[in-house]
């Protein structure tokens, strides 16, 4: 399922809250604390903070010169368990006069306290691990000590490891970095400041970590590259601000302004912590994907050898990715496989009407928990995502019906058998009209594909008859009045004939029957619908119909149909959180007609359906009970009334609606990753309170001459609702066809 951009605007983060249970206040964009470093604004982190994502619960291991834990910007931000591998003790205090490690820690997690600076993840914690002495003399720990430090961080509670030192790693050190990635850590390393075409070591090892490593280069405020560029390591390379970064220094209460990629790398580490505070279930490779793939492109289009993926963009990485789905029903926090964004329900089944108009249902789905393709939680108002599969008239429907009537070619094959064919290739401009008017059409190919409809029918003197159709209106071989099909002449014909023959626009069907005499006939038929669209309909229908004609003017037909739908209910969308596994409806219908005079007939139709549902695991709709529905119509239809081959019709109908039954609506609202539980509300609701609808349609078409045809269609839909999703109102269409 694809999430449309219009729907994506209606979601927000589902977040872990502060200790008080309330969303904490976020920094102001005009505050001196926020504006102290231009890079903080450049990486688009403020929208994440405004939604409450600031690193809460995440730990970042900083492998550098240690940390001055007494600096007020880091009070409360230091995780227990820090270690000094340079001196070999448990006190990783920063002994670098300039406080390089302290500054890195501040770039990750400096407090939001209306003073100084802001860390990218100001609610995260830092695990200080000391691996070298002073930045000025480059006195690093030995390779053996660094290896031990990396292994220690790999076994810690930190999810992210960031390093900015530059040494040639030993084989053991490389293996330790690989082991850390295997332990689920995201590793981030600064590219270096030598203005080389490729990064320094050990950052180059990030490319060997199976997608769990990121190399961070730098840019100036004017977006020019700073320091070592991406080169052949571009696939794991991104940039952040490397110039004029102010950060806490080794003197408590003081700050230092840095130039170098050492302060760019911890910004990316902080961004990873922000993502983890929203979704602690993210793996190291998923974190890397989100950060790299959502970077703001700089330089040459795409991933390039200077900027790699581009500039860190926290807000973009925090947005929902891919399809949105409901959580599974096993409380695992994984997705159900059912799309939540494309909630497309069939208006013909009344399910959409019930969901849109039922106040309790609307209230429950206002704050619905959904998961993106990374199983990250978001809150979505599904009322804004419901799209009704409308059976109302559209200009395209009128044009298509008119085109079929005027361009269908009939060929007699024998005295008793005839064939007809309709073919057309839609104009490319049709796609641009339809893609906005019909949300169920996903691709241009669906509109521009050649449209071919075939029909083969036969009538024999012994009373046998048959009809084979491809890509024709469902049930069109069971809805004739005075030799004219209701579904092929009325714009809203699907609501006038047997509504339970299928809910798609076209079907492949076959029917056959036998006329015993002038009074009695029997016919059986089947059809299949598979519209191949996203959230499309798949169904199989079997029908048996008996007809009694007491005289030449009247007929009465009793019909029983059974329609089995795969993934949908009464024409609702498949593969959505309102789907079912399978539904089977048995419908009884009664149709009568009477000729007012030779070319004009009055007709009436009533059908009542009884539906059994196999619920879909993970669907929001469960435990259906006593589901019944009905539809009815009556009107006039005739031809050759005023002019030769003219057609006219008037009809009043009530489309298929649920008339009885209930369902339990189960809606997820929040998730607790630590406990592995999803909080849901469950309410059994009456589905029969959907508003009724009365439709009116009138049309007249005539031939002006052998090459010109004109027509007028008037439709009116009386829907007791002010919801624009349900349509309604009056439509007037005029057609003009000319053959050349």
Steps between C-alpha positions, in 0.01 A plus 500: 500500500618842421458797722383802307669827582168659594455237766855532629422853613249368753729296723712580804749317716394254764763573764640392829414787736700658778488374857198717568310330220466833321666619184783729610540853367736534204769764440393819326653555155583863583671421830872571538548140611365369167667766286843461659598242236380553145535128438220417744252672275660365183431137591123556544479364854252753641188325356609182677533683831160662452348151481685385810786303341821615671688180579321388817609146591788485250869466599790608278852373573759773431847352443731798539695690768243440771229734632488776759187378679493813716416734214148633552408415140563132576351469846252215493620400155778254597413129501664282768774259402748733329857372481852632434695263275787746459586506869338170587246610762129563539522879496468620140554866592602726214866601545530678169542874579264588217249233598462327162301208641288730714416705192403188304275395788344847504428488128313176564310581817557848648206591722198705403533758779462839326875553516806409296426261215264217415604143433327335207359244745475707817307227685745222411786377716869468418725211598856645520780267390850650506736378227755782470658776704530839333382606159801731467764223515298213352601268782262211434441185694671195355324287242448238768341759730280637222389148414407441863312832506301409188417157642390662826269740316364208297391329823354817656145634499595760240327463162731744319879534501671814371873557453710778354858378549715410200738207515576200287299215652650159561327183385375446855360854509320450168354174630389679815318761291333223299405325822345821634287521187404135543394582857249750359694825543490782248858622449570857392845634420630842392657512154796719598613852421786451251306616193563163336280342236425206732449466877769406751515179700338357700194663343557305177419184695139625521455371144577146621228483765213369291300822500553576870759775457496865395791727406436867575663782309445871540368811332529872556200725555498572127470123441853460365678177574743502792767241576524155347244422232306181430684351204425132447344489848209718389236234574564527876593869510300807601578850631411740783631839610877497561574872539427735792354235729486625858507224761572448873870508584700337779451796733162471667271770368723597207473428127732451202435567135624223271584458135509139383301188426544384859198711585302389193507130593328542841217688332423189297533291816252732672264467205511121539408544867204720399374225268542242777298710744212471255553133410740307727435189290713634212803290409841647428463446126155658502638805681775534240249464215270764642778751562676449167199463272322806640796736483456825310675463166798730442731537204442276200154341497486175690773334703830660396870477585508834681199507731396137482130488583497866603416706807349339810122561510348380827145601416499307172643191672224517760219509245308182427666293230326273252153364570313551825352189655314401811688315775466124516259353752770310691627817674844452347523854370537368146269594215197296406564518127174692458531850361357767725541796272303374205176446685279465196149384583218426262208736521285228341538278804408765751813428704651833407176680585490332839861583579471860388170576672523294820614747764653235726695346212623840381614587850692177544698530179596865553821392677603173345838340544660405168847375412721598208722261304755515785230408755520850649184622674296795380161637595263547209145628471353234276190713443720705268625191320170335410433505128156391386482275198225712355225356280385848406519641148818641355557667167738222405230237565259680271766534230598136533140377481425725204818383329410136551149547363617681189814297422395144577519289185254211465569208268250218433687169495205284407122504508504441876835635621635854493807675636576857594824680579589837641855632499653838571828649613451777751652837436805569724324811629237274656757387754554846639128537551450157654800488730339773712139387468561130570743423787479129424693545177870497578684487171480674166514160331160412647344795319691487174475125451289388203143431608344198329156358572360189334162329497381177341134400527271247348128417489375172360160380388497222761498763778867492595689826528846608619704813556879529542646841587841648567552840662132582518287637783441235770152353479419660166375159377248488788357854497321536167175693477327494164825371345708783648757462778453732798872506584595587141254787456479680834807682630427360848387169356694291748267622774189423292566138414622209711741671740638166616637394162828676575620842612759575234451694178539197275508123517553189293180297503317205351135405515270250338136408527194334359155630413247227566225689323370854464438519874795339680875521467799418717856632479826454690816704486830584655740790487844590624641841594868575546565865428877474569501836674661588829245408767306354212205262498506128444177305499319202351123493460255222416138579412189301426186672376152385415263717297124483464318686222125488555446683170689688232504818705626392842778298655606408850846362585615338822874492542752358743864605489801407705802727483830412663736793547869459574628761744198728481149537638213614278742674268733643765873528444735207533832522683395773740439511874128477425536187288369152563661173399197388304131575488221293353161657429189311402248734341137451405359734239167568337468694174180586319426687179192593303464657159303820524491483123708324239828691546476622860517286814470566868732296724564443869773309679567403862791295631584392854837356602622288791876517558741275689848637567836336561684768695846613394767471766617849590194670355326764709166330424436175687208286620235581241151394605174468306615701198219576255464753220257601231452712189199595289410696187210573266453701185418517130716396204424505131624552145365611163267731690516822298766430240649185357762348733455761769520391867349643816487404864398621844600321818490539876724279706641441846852355474614206707507576872555295813157453656588281796805375685785602722878497517767550761728794418847442645728803472864518619598828667845461657794263526736416785819355356647414840199289595432385144135599516257699287213687666168462317137594544235243410134591445217299346294726274177486305565527125139558401492867594664615176299771323278391213538642152250564224630552146319629193610476140346593167651483152412535134717426197414523129659491158483825307619318190704192414820656632388721786364409842407727790405421857410657834543343844364642826589346836415596855625334818319575826748408774406622850853608579721804475813288464662572162636144484149370442430715198141595429339781305390546141698431183403578140690354205459560130665286231561549131642226283597525134631232267739595223 
